[in-house]
Amino acid sequence: MKKSVFAIAAASAFTGGFASQAQAQSSVTVYGVLDMGYVNSAIRAVNGQNTTVANQVVKTNTSAFAAGAESTSRLGFRGVEDLGGGKSAFFTVEIGLTPADSNASGANATGTTDAIQGNSLAGGSAINNRQSFVGIRDKDLGQFALGRQYTPIYNEALKTDPNGFSNIAGGLVYVATPSQLAQASGIQANSGFTNRASNALTISTPVMSGFNLNGFYAMNNTDANMRTTSFGGNSNWNGWGINANYTWQKLYVTAAYQTFNEKVDGQIDVSANTNNIGSSVLGYNSSAASGTVTSYSNLADKQTFAGATYDFGILKAYVQYINRVVNQSNASNSTTVANGDVMKRSATVIGVRGNITKTVEAWASGGIGSYTGGRIIGQNTVVNNTTPKTNISAYQVGANYWLSKRTNFYGMFGSNMSSSNNAMVGAGGSVSQAAVGVRHTF
């Protein structure tokens, strides 16, 4: 149960033309999720992900008491202050929790990475900064917020995901599979879309006749003027996105587009190159050592999403589509990055979710898609002038037994697979996961 930890009221006198006082009411709410259970993972990794032997198949089975199978554990603080006249100030600070780990939060300087961009999704500190933002809301005009926030695709994909963003195998839009799988397989974790953006400004309109519009712009640009002639140049990172959604009775329809770009037009000292989505060096240069020099690069990551739900009463139907195209140009670092490399990934997911009884909820989903192109020279090669391509598929089934509105037992099983392709590292890989556990929200 979400609980208010304090509420205060204050009267303020305004000068400079204001003849009246405004009454301000502030409140802060603590909220969170704790999720623990048993998870079994069966992984089939292909083409040297755990070995240097080409075309090697490595099978791994892991069993553990683990956190976050159904929902990522977190602790959040949400506050609102009434400014009067239909206006309010608000903030959110949300950190990730790791109840299966010795650290309370467990983030580090690198953290989990966006599988395509290679940039960090973590907070880059001892605390996993999931979200931190502050903003102003007007009941007639909408709202804006500044800080580290979810992207439009994340917000809309969550609303239309039959799996509820569970953290086991079985998704192709929101992908949460073990790190042993190759990026080239198209089923690695965080390969569907970029879920958070730091340095972001978001804007949202009020709902008008069922319509709602949302947008964001993120920016972190550096002009490096250094003492030596071998260093310097511009390192610019930015992203923007837009979403439109519509609600009509039991139908919800949404579409979103977002793009991220990184341009380095000179030789930048990596120790000073901190443009990021998550406080880590962005893109293919993210593994370079501090003090080294990077070459010209130009990364463009374009992501498109569409989704819909329809509530039939006894069950709710879901459909999602994701498309991601990444183009990377890197003029002189071709030993590690293919110059002009293009990656394309698309997937469609359908599913249903509903209550079997008053206390038992169940869901099922399935999806197909494709992954084209490679990232790293020596892994994905062009054969007979054909870009390597693999087909991807996934399914998931699960159920919740609700003990109360805030506590439930769950059981889930999911699987992700990619078809074999000798020209693509990781193609033919798969992961199957089963999880049972207990989740409590507060």
N, C-alpha and C positions, 0 to 999 in steps of 0.2 A: 504494500500500500504506500502510495506516495504521501509523504508527510511534510508539512511546512515546519521548518525549524525556527523561524522567527518571522514576526510581522510588526512593522513599526509605521507610525504615521507622523508626518512632520508638516508644519505650515511654513511657507517661505514667502518673504516679501520681495517683490520684484521692482526694480527701478528702471530708469531709461524709457519711460513712456508707458510702463505697465501700471495700471491704476488698481489692480486687484491682486489678491493673493491666490496661490494655487495649492491645493491640498495633495500631498504625495503619499501614496501607499506602496510600501515595498514588501516583497516576500521572496523567500528563497526555499526551494524544494530540493530535497535529497532523493535521488532515485537510483536504481541499479538493477543488475541481473547477476545471479550466481548460478552457474551451470556446471555440474560435475557428473561423470559417469564412466562407463567402460567402453572402449573403442578398439575394434580389431580392424587392421588394414592389411590387405593383400595386394602387393604392388608388383607389376611386371614392367621393368625398365629395359629399354632396348638401346643398342648401339653405344655402349660404353659410358653410360651415365655414372656407373659405379666401377668402371674398368676401362682401360685404354684399348681393349680388344674390340675391333670393329664388328658390328652385328652381334655382339654378345647380348644374351638375354639374362638378366639378373632378376630373380624372384625373391621378394622379401615379405615376411609375415610379421606383423608387430601387434602385440596386445598390451594395453596399458589402461590404467585409470587416468582419464584425461579430462581437460576442461573445455567447455564451449562447443560441444558437438551440435547442440540445437541452436544456441545463441551465444555469442561472444560475451563473456563476463565483463562487467563494467561498473563504474561508480561515477555518478554525475551530479552536478549542482546546476539548478536552473532558477534564474531570478527574474522578477518583473517589478518595475516601478511605474506606478500610475503618475503620468505627468500632467493629467488634466486635459480637457478638451478633446477626448478621444485618442490621445497620444500616450505612448508608454515606452520605456526603455527596457531592454531585456538582455540577458546574457546566458550562455551555457558553457560550462567547463566539464568535459567528460574524459575520463581516463580509462584505459583498459586494465582489467584485473586478471591475474594469473593464479587462480587458487590451486593449481597443480604444481606450481613452481615455488622455489624458495624466496623469490622476490614478489612483493605485493603487486607490482605492475609489470616489470620485466622487459621494458623496452631497452634498446641500445642505440648506438650512434647510427647503425645501419638499418636494423629492423627488417621486417618483411619487405619485399620489393614488388613493384609493379613489374610483372613478368615481361612486358613488352618494352616499356621505356627504360627499365632497369633502375629507376629511382626509388628511394625509400618511401614507404607508406607509414613508417613509424614516427614517433616524436623526436627521435634523435637525442634523447636524454634518459635519465633514470626512470622517468615516468612516461608511459605510453600515452601520448596526447592524441586521443581520438578526435576531439573537437574542442576548440576554444574560440568563442566569438562574442561580440557585443554589437547591439544594434538598436534602432529606433523603429517603432511601429505606429502607424496612423490608421484608424479603423476605416477611413474613406480612401486613402491613397495607397496603402500597402506598407511594406517594410523594407529596410536594408540592414545588412550586417557585415561586419569586417572581422576577419580572422581565419582560422583553419576550419574548414567546413566540408560537408558532403557535397559532391557534385550533383548536378541535375539528374544524370543517369542513375546514380546511386539511389537517390530518393524515389524515383519513379520505378526503378527495377524492384525495389523493396516492396512497393505497393502491389506489384503485379507478379510476384514470384510465388508459385504454389508451394515451394519448399521453405518459404519464410527466411531465406538466407541462412539456412542451416550450414554448418561447417564440416560436413562430410561430403563424400563423392556423390554425384548425381545431378549436378548443375552444369549448364553450358553458358548461361548469361552471367550469373554469379558463380564463379568457379572457386572451390575451396578443396584442393587436392594436395597430397604430399609433395614436398619439394624435390623428391628423387626423380620425378618425371621431367623429361626434357621440355624446354620451352618450345621446341619445334613440334612436339606432339600436339600442340593446340589445346591441351587439357591441364596445363600447369596452373597452379593457384594464381589469382589476380591477372589472368590473361584476358578476361572478358572486357573490362573497362577500367578506367581510373576512378577510384572510389572517393578520394579526398583531395582537396587542394589547399595548400597553405597560401598566405599572402592574397587572400581572395575577398572580393566584394560581391555579395549576393543581393539580388533585388527580387521581390515578390509582390504581385498585385493582389488585391482582394478578389474573392470569388464573385464573379458577375455573371448572372444567368447561367451558372454552371461552369463557366470558363475561368481558368486560372493560368497566369503566365509567370514564369520564373527565369532568371538569368544570373550569370556570374561572370566576373572578369578577375583573373589572377595575374600577378605581375611581380617579377623579381629580375631586374636588369642591372648589369654591372659594366661600367666603363673603366677598364684597368689601365691606368697610366703609371708605368713602373720606370725605375731608374735605368735599367739596362735596355738595350735596343732589341734584345731577343725575347722580351716579355711585353705584354700589353695587348690591347684590342678590346673588343666588345663581346660580352657573353650575356645574351638576352634570352630570358625564358618568360613565356606568358601562355595563358590559356583563357578560353572563353566558352560559354555555352548558353543554350536557351532551351526552355521546355514549355510546352502548352498542353494542358489537360482539360478534359471535359467530363462532367458528371451529369447523367440524365437518368433519374430514377435508380434502377439497379445496374446500370451500365457505367463503366469507367473506362475512358480511352485517353491515352497519353502518348506523346512523342517528344524526343529530346535529341539534341545534337551538341557535342562538345569537341573541342580541338585543343591540342597542346603543341607548342612549338619551342624549340631551342635552337638558337643561332649563335655560333662562335665564329667571328670573322677575323680572329687573330690568334696569337699564341698566348694563352691565359695560364698563369700559375694556378695549378689545381688547388693549392692551399688557400687561395683567395676566391676560388670558384665555388660559391655556395648557393647558386641558384637552384631551386628545388621545388618539389611538391611536399616533401617531408623531411627537410633539414638534412639532406644528403645530396651529393653531386648528381645531377640529372644526366640520364642518357648513357651512351656507350662509354663515356669517359669516367664513369662512376668508380671503376676499380683502379684508376691511375693513382700512383703514389703522390703524397704531398710534395710540392716543390717541383714536380715535373711539368712539362709543357704539352699542351694539347694542340692539335691541329684544327684547321677549319672543319666545322661540322654544321649540319642543318637537318634537324629532326622534325618531322611533322606527323602528328598522331591524331587521326580523325575518327571519331566514334559516333555512331548513330544508333538510336534505340527507339522501339515502338512497343507498346503493350496495351493490354485490355483485360478487364475482368467483367463477368456478369454473374450476379447473385440470383440463383434459381430458388433460393430458400433452403432446401435441404442440402444443397452443395453450391459451391462457387467455382466457376470455370475461369481458367487463366490462359493467356497466350502472350508470348514475348518474342521479340526479334532483336538481335544485336549484330552490328557490323563494325569492324575496326580495320582501318587501313593505315599502315605506318610506312613512311618513306624516310630513309636515312641516307644522307650524302656525307661522306667524310673523305676529303681530298687526298690526304697523305697517310692515313692510319689504316691502310687496306690490309695489313697483316692480320688484323683482328676483326675488322668490320667491312662488309661488302659495300663498296662504293655504289650508290644508287640502289641499295637493297630495298625491296618492297615486301611488306608482309600484309596479307589479307586474312581476316578471320571473320566468319559469320556463323550464326546459329539461330535456330528456332526451337522454342520450348512450349509445350502445352501441358496442362495439368488440371486437376480438380482437388478441392479441399472442402470438407464439410463434417458435420457432427453425425455420428452413427447413433449415439444416445446423448443424453444430457451431459454426460461426463466423459465420453469418448469422442475424440476428433481424429480424423484420418486424412491423409493426402497421398496423391500419386502424381508423378510427372514423367515425361519423356521428351527427349530432344535430339535433333540431328544438326550437323553443320559441316563446315570444311575449314581447313587451314592451308594457306598457300604461301610459299616463299620461305626463306630462311633468314637468319640473322648473322650467323658466324661462319666465316670462310673455313672450309675444312670439315664442317658438319653437314650443311645442306648445300649440295652442289647441283648445277644444272646438267641434266642428262639429255642428250639429243636435242638441245636447245629448248627443253621443256622445264619450266619451273616446278620443283617438287611440290606435291600436294597430297594431303591426307584427309580422309573423312573422319569426323568425330561424332560420337554419340554418347548419350547418358540417360539414366533413369534413376528414380528414387521413389521409395514408398516409406511411409512412416505413420505413427499414431501417437497421440497424447492422451493420457488418462488424467483428468483434472481433479485434484483433491480439493482445490478451492480456486478462486479467481486468480490467485497469484502463484500457486504451486502445482506442478504436474510431473508425473513420470512420463518418459518418452522411450520409444523404440524406433529405430530407423535402419534402412539398408539402402545403399546407393552404389552406382558403378559408373565410371567414365572409361571410354575406349577410343582408340584411334586405329585406323586401318594401316596395314603394312605398306611401306614404300621404301625401297632400298636406297633412294636418293635423299631421304630425309631422316636425320638423326631423331630418334624418339618415336617415329611412326611405328605403330604396332604395340605401343605401350598401353597399359590399363591399370586401373586401381578399383578395388571393391572394398567398401567399408560398412561395418555394422556397428551400431552404437545403442546403448541403453543407459539411461541416467535420470537425474532429477534436476529440475530447474525451478528457481524461485525468483520472482521479480518483486521489487519493493519501491 
